[in-house]
């Protein structure tokens, strides 16, 4: 098996946007591990690698927050105006 590239990680990041929550988180976690593994590769642009790792962390949080909101937690935390007393 060949080592993933930063391009592979970027494609996984883009692909996760079109997936359901559980699958998106799985793809993003795999990509995050891939980008961490690339830290040991001297041929990889470290600045770009760190930037991708940060984007992956943010995207994982966003997907989890979206899922919590979609499951009703968000509506309980932010009631509609006509529900307000």
Buried (B, 14 or more C-beta within 10 A) or exposed (E): EEEBBBEBBBEBBEBBEEBEBEEBBEBBBBBBEBBEEBEEEEEBEEEBBEEBBEBBEEBBEEBBEEBEBEEEEEEEEEEEEEEEE
